[in-house]
Amino acid sequence: MMEQPTGWRKSRLSSNNTACVEVGALTDGAAVRDSKDRAAGYFVTDRSQWSAFIGAVKCGRFER
């Protein structure tokens, strides 16, 4: 059986916005889902993929 994500959370900055993503913890990575359609499922990243994504966000790679 596949591990189930725990501790789903979204940014506190998005508290009034319903079009957000939520992140759940996994032993070796993270799961990501759409907060307005939780029943649609989620995708999973491993620890190295998640770290690379977070690093890119922090360095402004996705800034417009």
PyMOL commands that set and color helices and strands:
alter all, ss='L'
color gray80, all
select helices_A, chain A and resi 12-14+38-40+47-58
alter helices_A, ss='H'
color red, helices_A
select strands_A, chain A and resi 6-9+21-26+29-34+43-46
alter strands_A, ss='S'
color yellow, strands_A
deselect
rebuild
show_as cartoon
